[in-house]
């Protein structure tokens, strides 16, 4: 649930001796998640872990509320994201600036006590009990603080937003938010995820994909196409957002991602297509400054 719309953001529960949530959704969905965990037979004192792929509010906004509802749970996050959990003011303000009037549907983020936060280095292992572990695999690109998670016993990869988005019967399509998107890092991360040899692969928006290898390849080709189109457009006409938008759509038309009414509704509900343009503009402008 995101803003009351089902099938938007996935929260995954691993049932084990030390149960873990992968991501936790927005603050406005915290009680939906808590109820689902309870219905799965996980008591308030039983949830051991809340593991975040990254600290965008559609993935982490419920963390503070759920930490209060599940007082024994430890929150695991990339080191770059930890400070935003302890003091979320800057993260919340930036997100609300981006989403504007849609912000109430997302909500904020209650602070998480520093002693309940574990910073996950690349390769960090979260113990799930009975010898089972969840391994953090740094996967920047979508954001510098993004990581994928590998359930080593089952070969399941939780890819967060690194591969892309598929919703409502649509095809995988990139999700490229401002301000940190990095095409080269994103493509390197897809190589790392591919090398994990996933038996199953879940994307946060939304659910499992039919063929992990095919989804990763599609995500790679789509991001490369629109990223290079954005670079070429900026080189030819710096600051021309309309030209860049046309170039992106021509390089990788979003029609297959939006091919059903359900997919179109979910993509458009929070301006994600438009935010891709903002993310790519930010990337090429940053690259030009750094050149």
Protein Blocks (a to p, Z undefined) as FASTA:
>chain_A
ZZhighkbccdddddfbdcdedjbjfklmmmmmmmmmmnopafklpmbdcdfbjcfklmm
mmmmmmmmmmmbccdddfklmmmmmmmmlmmmmmmmmnmmmmmmnopaddddfklpccdd
ehiacdebjhiacdddddehjbmkbccdddfknopacekjmnocceehiacddddddfkb
cfklmmmmmmmmmmnopabdcdfbgcjdfblmlmmmmmmmmmmmmmmmmmmmmmmmghil
klmmmmmmmmmccklmmmpfklmmmmmmnommmmmmmmmmmmmmmmmmmZZ
